[in-house]
Amino acid sequence: MARQERAIRTRRTILEAAAAVFDERGYTSATIGEILQRAGVTKGALYFHFGSKEELALGVFEEQLAISLPPQASKLQELVDSGLVLARRLREEPLVRASVGLALDQGALGLDRTPAFRMWIDQTARTLAEAKARGELLPHVEETETAELLVASFSGVQLLSQLRCQREDLERRVVVLFDHLLPGIAVPAVLARLDISAERAGRILAESRLEAVAG
């Protein structure tokens, strides 16, 4: 067990170091040597967990989706929660900032042939499909197209927030995004019950972290 825990810690250390280097220098300019130096591990330890720089980048990106949020009565509320929490984590967690930066970096992973955005879109589409099965979406809504629109819109909003104020207003901007997009896809009775507020992000994230510790 001690060896397994040590391996988990080493993997996390490598990911955090890679995220910092990718965030500072971009994927193309980042080198394995810089990541090794930042992580303070051997080359063998790094390659035990990640076979290449591309695998490292994908590992960083997956951290964006790795969090488990408390289930809600409405799948659309879960969709809102995931967006609000991602906005909060982008402000607070360098690893998550790097994951989004990699997804938007055209030189990073050859995004036309890797699963970076696809992972994010697929997760969103699954939530929308469950929402539709529960009668929460309007009849015309197509899940994959809507997921692509939401991911693209979130990406643009966070980029604008980063350029304007280092993402200090990102939660408010994501609230505005949902306020504009959700009326076009949600059944009015469901829409009226959604909690779309910047303050909700902190509450949900704190609850998620408490559950993770308790588990």
N, C-alpha and C positions, 0 to 999 in steps of 0.2 A: 504493500500500500504506500509506504514512504517513497519508493522508487516511482510509482505512478504519480503521486502528488508532485514530486520533483519534476517529472517530465511535463506535467501540466503547467507548472510555474515557468519552466524554461520556455515552453511554447508561447506562453502569454508574454514573457519578456521579449522574445524575438518579434512577436507581432507588434508590440508597443514600440519597439525600436524601429521596425520597418515603417510603421505608420508615421512616426515623427520624421524620418528621413524623406518618405514620399511626400508628406505634407510640406516640408521645407523646400525640397528640390525638384519635386515632380518625379514621375515614374522613370522617364527616360534618363534623367541625369543621376538618379540614385544608383549607388553601387552596392554590391554585396559586402564589400570591404567596409563601407561606411556603416552599414547595418550591423555587421559583426562588432565593430568598434563601439557603437552605441549600446548594443545589447550586452557586451562583455561576455560573449560565449565563443566557443570554438567553431571553426567551419564545420567540423563533423557534427556538432550539436545542431547547427542550423539545418544542415542537409539531412539529418535524421528526421526532422519534422517537415521540411519543405524542400522539394527537389529542384526548384528554380526560383528566380525572381518573380516570374509570373505566378507561380503557386503562392508565393508570399503575398503578392498583391491580391489574389483571390481570397486568401485567408483573411486579410484585412477587410476586404469588402464584406465577407460573410458576417463579420462582427456587427455590422449595421443591422443585420436581420436576426441576430442570435438571441435577442432579449425576448422573454416571455411576459406578456402583459396580462393582467387579470381579465378573465372572461366577462362579457357584459350581456345583458338581455338582448341587445340589438347588435347585429353584425356591423351595421353602419357606425354605431358608436365605437366599436373596436377599430374600425378603419380610421375614424377621427382620432382616437387615442394614439394609434400608431404614428400618425402624422405629427401630432402635437409632441409626443415623446421624442420622436426623431429630431424635431426642431430643438428641443431642450438639450438632447444629447450632443447635437452638433455644436452647441455653444459650450458645453462642459467637457466633452471627451475628445481628446486629440485623435484617438483611434477611429472614432466615427467620422470626424472631419476628414481624415485621410481617406476613408472608404468612399465618401461622396466625391472627394477630389479625384480619386482614381476613376470612378465611374464617368466623370465628365472629361477626363484627360484623354483626348483622341489618340495620343501616343502611348497610352498606358498599356492596354491589353489587346489592342485591335478590336474595339468594341463591336465591330460588325461580325466577329467570329467567336466571341467569348460570352460567357453567361452573366457578365456583370449586371447590366440593366435587366436582362431576362429574369434573373432571380428575383429582383425587386418587383418587376411587373407581374410575374407569376404568383407571388405571394399576395399581391393586391388583387389580382383577378380571382384567386381562390376565395378571398373574403367577400368580394362582390358576388360571386356565384352563390355562396351560402346566404348572403343577404337576399338575393333574388329568389332563392328557393323558399325563404321565409316570408316572401311577399313584401319586402321592404323597398324594392326598386320599382320604378315605373316600367311598364311593359316594353318600351322601345329600347331599353338599356342593353347594350352588348358588353359583356364583362371585360373581355380583353381590350377592346378599343377604349373603354372607359379607364381601365387600369393604365394603359399607355398614356392617356391624357393626364391622369392624375400624377403619374411619375414625372412626366415631362414638365408639368406645371410646377410641381414642388421643386424640381431641379432648378428651374428658372427663377423661382421666388427666392430660394436660398442663395443663389449666385448673386442676385441683385442685393440681397441683404448683406452678403459678405462684402461686396464692393462699396456699399453705402456706409456701413457702420459695423463691420466685423461681426455680423449676425446678431447684434444686440437686440434687434427688434424682430427676430425671426418668428417667434411664436405668434406675435400679433399679425404678421404678414400671412402665416399659415391659416390663422383664423379667418382672415379676409378671403383667402383662397377657397376655403371650405364654404364660407357664406355665399360665395358667387357660384360655385360648381354644384353643390349638393342639391339646391332646389331643382336643378335640371335632371336629376336622377332618382331622387328619393320620393317615396309616397308621402304626401303632406302630413299625414298623422304621425308617421315615423320621424320626419324632419322636425316637427314641433317638439319632440321629446329629446332630441339630441342636445348634449352639453358640448358646445363648441366655444371654449373659453381658454385664453392663454394660461390661466391659473390652473386649469385641470392637468396640464402636463406634469407639473411638479407633484401633484397629489398621486397621480397614477404611477409615476416613476418611483416615488417613495414606497408606495404599496408593493410594487413589483420587487423592489430590492429587499423589502422586509420578508416577502414570501420566499425569495431565493435563499436568504439567510436561514429562515425557519426550516426550509426543505433540506 
